[in-house]
């Protein structure tokens, strides 16, 4: 067994607190906060201001988080035929709070007419994967929300955008115009999306003085015990 001298014991106690401080100050690693599933390639729900119709689906967070990225899947179609992709997308990504078990009419977070990263889905030539990372993360507290993702293909009248479903049995919502009340979609699907970010549920620096004091207290107790054994 290694025996520490009194100065070493003191250093160890304070070092433990200092290491904790470093872990608190370092940013958390991004993780998937909510995943509503990958596309099932069987169903897609129209969500396009050119129609007009807007789709959304609910999600819940159990703690406060900084959102850094949102990903989803979808396809383009003209009538009942799958169509070519537009030159550019004009997506709006918005988040609504639930008030009395119903999503609010106005969003608390809104990114309108944005360009997003688009890539072909390797499992289907008709579907695409999309991702959007805001320039600054935004914070969502624990609670229930509605995510709305809607494209605007008015510049190309030959096609519309459809949000891929992850499950054909769900509770997606819809409305026709911004400002309308949300209604339960007759398609009753779950929409494909995931939300990434950093959890903010970490120890706070306010704990540090107590931890440092704990290290000092341990050192004093060991110093007194050593004096008792030596009789000095």
Legacy VTK file of the C-alpha trace (Angstrom):
# vtk DataFile Version 3.0
C-alpha trace
ASCII
DATASET POLYDATA
POINTS 232 float
0.000 0.000 0.000
1.343 3.415 -0.906
1.401 5.904 1.986
0.902 9.568 1.139
2.546 12.344 3.067
0.351 15.101 4.454
1.209 17.554 1.619
0.493 14.815 -0.921
-2.846 14.081 0.720
-3.801 17.754 0.527
-2.745 17.960 -3.112
-4.793 14.881 -3.959
-7.914 16.308 -2.346
-7.703 19.629 -4.194
-6.675 17.954 -7.443
-9.833 15.839 -7.414
-11.911 18.998 -7.198
-9.832 20.665 -9.902
-10.331 17.724 -12.241
-14.063 17.919 -11.649
-13.935 21.614 -12.505
-12.223 20.789 -15.774
-14.907 18.244 -16.622
-17.608 20.813 -15.873
-16.043 23.488 -18.027
-15.485 21.178 -20.992
-18.462 21.096 -23.391
-20.481 17.878 -23.427
-20.237 15.599 -26.423
-23.144 15.856 -28.861
-25.608 12.981 -28.589
-29.000 11.987 -29.993
-31.573 13.617 -27.723
-34.613 12.190 -29.506
-34.968 9.744 -32.391
-38.343 9.220 -34.050
-37.051 6.483 -36.343
-35.552 5.986 -39.783
-37.807 6.124 -42.864
-39.757 2.948 -43.555
-39.937 3.745 -47.333
-43.658 2.917 -47.325
-45.309 6.271 -46.605
-44.523 9.984 -46.863
-46.656 12.925 -45.694
-46.915 16.117 -47.765
-45.462 19.182 -46.081
-45.043 21.988 -48.574
-46.110 25.650 -48.521
-46.786 25.346 -52.262
-49.752 23.033 -51.623
-50.258 24.551 -48.948
-49.948 22.137 -46.031
-47.606 21.907 -43.052
-46.827 18.702 -41.145
-45.414 18.218 -37.661
-44.729 15.535 -35.087
-44.264 15.582 -31.333
-41.218 14.840 -29.207
-40.378 14.990 -25.509
-37.190 15.927 -23.647
-36.666 14.844 -20.049
-33.978 17.441 -19.268
-32.666 20.789 -20.472
-30.622 20.485 -23.676
-28.758 22.571 -26.224
-29.927 21.492 -29.684
-27.120 21.433 -32.264
-28.553 19.480 -35.207
-31.811 18.174 -36.674
-31.969 15.423 -39.306
-34.903 14.017 -41.302
-35.841 12.207 -44.525
-38.215 12.857 -47.407
-38.864 12.741 -51.149
-40.234 14.790 -54.057
-43.268 13.871 -56.132
-45.446 15.256 -58.911
-48.978 13.956 -58.471
-48.573 10.239 -57.744
-45.217 9.968 -59.544
-41.869 10.345 -57.848
-40.150 13.345 -59.401
-36.673 14.786 -59.817
-35.174 16.978 -57.117
-35.340 20.771 -57.205
-32.189 22.844 -57.655
-32.582 24.285 -54.167
-34.750 23.599 -51.131
-36.425 26.317 -49.066
-37.104 24.580 -45.796
-38.588 26.041 -42.640
-37.747 24.223 -39.388
-39.823 25.292 -36.395
-40.538 24.124 -32.866
-43.788 24.671 -30.954
-44.527 24.206 -27.259
-47.418 22.053 -26.132
-49.960 24.056 -24.129
-52.758 22.085 -22.453
-51.954 18.991 -24.525
-52.100 20.968 -27.764
-49.270 22.588 -29.739
-49.240 26.377 -29.742
-50.078 28.253 -32.930
-46.845 30.278 -32.902
-43.381 28.676 -32.712
-40.844 29.350 -29.978
-37.990 28.509 -32.386
-38.130 29.286 -36.111
-35.635 28.953 -38.955
-37.395 30.032 -42.156
-36.373 29.665 -45.814
-33.104 27.960 -44.995
-30.794 25.867 -47.146
-30.020 22.454 -45.671
-27.601 19.649 -46.423
-29.217 17.078 -48.727
-27.899 13.619 -49.637
-29.368 10.590 -51.376
-30.569 7.878 -49.036
-28.364 4.826 -49.681
-31.318 2.473 -49.111
-33.699 4.030 -51.653
-33.122 6.020 -54.841
-36.334 7.989 -54.235
-35.623 9.233 -50.702
-33.208 11.848 -49.396
-31.633 12.551 -46.023
-31.473 16.141 -44.771
-29.641 17.844 -41.930
-29.671 21.324 -40.447
-27.213 22.669 -37.879
-28.023 26.199 -36.628
-25.090 28.592 -36.399
-25.746 28.830 -32.660
-27.236 25.995 -30.562
-30.598 26.780 -28.986
-31.852 25.587 -25.602
-34.984 23.554 -24.973
-36.117 22.861 -21.425
-37.605 19.530 -20.374
-41.100 19.173 -21.831
-43.201 18.253 -24.870
-42.815 19.952 -28.241
-43.920 19.761 -31.859
-41.316 19.762 -34.641
-42.501 21.206 -37.949
-40.468 20.717 -41.131
-41.957 22.172 -44.310
-40.457 22.862 -47.731
-41.490 25.489 -50.283
-41.393 24.310 -53.899
-43.409 27.189 -55.381
-40.533 27.905 -57.776
-41.052 24.490 -59.385
-44.742 23.835 -59.970
-44.017 20.319 -61.238
-43.234 18.831 -57.835
-43.952 18.920 -54.097
-42.068 17.727 -51.021
-43.166 14.866 -48.733
-41.805 14.096 -45.248
-40.913 10.405 -44.878
-42.749 8.367 -42.251
-40.929 6.042 -39.881
-44.116 4.197 -38.926
-47.580 4.104 -40.460
-49.221 4.144 -37.023
-48.627 7.359 -35.104
-49.931 10.800 -34.251
-48.501 13.323 -36.693
-50.264 16.693 -36.910
-50.979 19.117 -39.711
-52.400 22.506 -40.690
-52.914 24.410 -43.912
-51.530 27.861 -43.121
-49.215 29.390 -40.507
-51.454 30.714 -37.739
-53.989 27.893 -38.062
-54.712 25.505 -35.219
-53.018 22.120 -35.497
-55.170 19.060 -36.212
-54.512 15.312 -36.041
-53.615 14.061 -39.506
-55.895 11.359 -40.909
-52.766 9.474 -42.030
-51.800 8.890 -38.344
-48.121 8.376 -39.095
-44.864 8.830 -37.204
-42.483 11.090 -39.122
-38.805 10.320 -39.554
-36.458 12.706 -37.700
-33.804 12.905 -35.008
-32.628 15.727 -32.750
-29.018 15.984 -31.589
-27.446 18.144 -28.923
-25.807 18.437 -25.538
-27.488 17.720 -22.230
-27.203 20.549 -19.705
-27.833 18.287 -16.701
-24.287 18.422 -15.286
-22.858 19.335 -11.858
-22.485 23.050 -11.312
-19.328 24.936 -10.275
-21.138 25.874 -7.046
-20.160 22.427 -5.761
-16.456 23.141 -6.049
-15.895 25.094 -2.789
-17.491 22.253 -0.853
-15.372 19.632 -2.615
-12.190 21.597 -1.993
-13.221 22.003 1.637
-13.783 18.242 1.793
-10.232 17.656 0.598
-8.903 20.046 3.244
-11.003 18.339 5.942
-9.669 14.884 5.032
-6.105 16.182 5.225
-6.690 17.763 8.667
-8.218 14.547 10.051
-5.294 12.481 8.820
-2.836 15.026 10.254
-4.498 14.819 13.676
-4.524 11.028 13.535
-0.797 11.011 12.739
-0.126 13.288 15.745
-2.098 10.965 18.051
-0.095 7.973 16.888
3.225 9.787 17.400
2.160 11.237 20.761
3.246 14.727 19.707
LINES 1 233
232 0 1 2 3 4 5 6 7 8 9 10 11 12 13 14 15 16 17 18 19 20 21 22 23 24 25 26 27 28 29 30 31 32 33 34 35 36 37 38 39 40 41 42 43 44 45 46 47 48 49 50 51 52 53 54 55 56 57 58 59 60 61 62 63 64 65 66 67 68 69 70 71 72 73 74 75 76 77 78 79 80 81 82 83 84 85 86 87 88 89 90 91 92 93 94 95 96 97 98 99 100 101 102 103 104 105 106 107 108 109 110 111 112 113 114 115 116 117 118 119 120 121 122 123 124 125 126 127 128 129 130 131 132 133 134 135 136 137 138 139 140 141 142 143 144 145 146 147 148 149 150 151 152 153 154 155 156 157 158 159 160 161 162 163 164 165 166 167 168 169 170 171 172 173 174 175 176 177 178 179 180 181 182 183 184 185 186 187 188 189 190 191 192 193 194 195 196 197 198 199 200 201 202 203 204 205 206 207 208 209 210 211 212 213 214 215 216 217 218 219 220 221 222 223 224 225 226 227 228 229 230 231
